[in-house]
């Protein structure tokens, strides 16, 4: 499955960068001394569906199928790194 690495800066509402590779993302974060989270996302499938397909999440309540729930869904099972001032924590 194709994947990308997305950086969300601390306090930001939207991603500030998307990279094809983790190393290039980490280099950019370090070079700019950024604070935030770098997360691997699957391409062509929502995280909601990806988490279900990979056994990371199951729909057990009706409210978990609502638009509001799906559009805000994220998964701690996604590979991710936290950075503070460009340094991985």
N, C-alpha and C positions, 0 to 999 in steps of 0.2 A: 504494500500500500504506500502510495506517495504521501509524504509528510512535509510540513514546513515548521519553522521555529518562529514564534511570535513573541515580541517583547512588549510588555505593558509597564510603563514607567509608574513609579509610586505616585499615587494621587491622580493619575491619568484616567480618563474615562474611556479612551479608545487606544488601540495599539499604536505604537510609534514606529514600529519596523517589523518587516517579515523577511525571513531568510530561508534559503534552501538548505543550508547546513548549520549545524550547531557551532562549529568552530568559527565561522565567519561572524555569526551573531555574537559570540563571546568576545571576539576581537573588537568588534564595534562598541560593545558595552564597556569593555575595559578602557579602550582609547578615550571614550567620552566620560568616564567615571560615573556611570549611570546607576541609579537605584531602581529596582523593580524586579519583575519576574519574567523569565524566559521559559516559554512552554511549547512543547511539541504538539502540533495539531495534525490530525489526519486530513487529507484533501479529498473532496468529493463525498464526504459523509459528515453528518453533524456529530458533535461530541456526545449528544444524547443517544444517538443510535450506535455510535462506536462503543460507548460504555456498556450498552446492553449486549451487543454482539460479543464483547470480550469478557462477559460475566462480571463486570465491575458495578453494575447497577441493574435492578429489576423494578419494573413498574408494579407496585403493590397497592397503590391507592389511586382512585379516579382522578384526584387533583394533580397527580403526576403526569397526566396526559394533556393538561391544559396548555394553551398557547403561552400563557404567562410563565409557567414552569419551564417549558421547553426552551423558550427564547432566552432564559437566564441560566440555563443549566451549564455547569462546569463540573469537572471530575478531578479529584485529587489523585486519581490513578494515572493521569497524564504525566508523562515525564516532564519535569520542570526544575529550574534552578533559580534560587533567590540571589540577588546581587545588592550590595550596598557600596556605593561610591566606586563601582566597577569591579568589586571583589566578590567572588562567589562565596556564599555563606554556607 
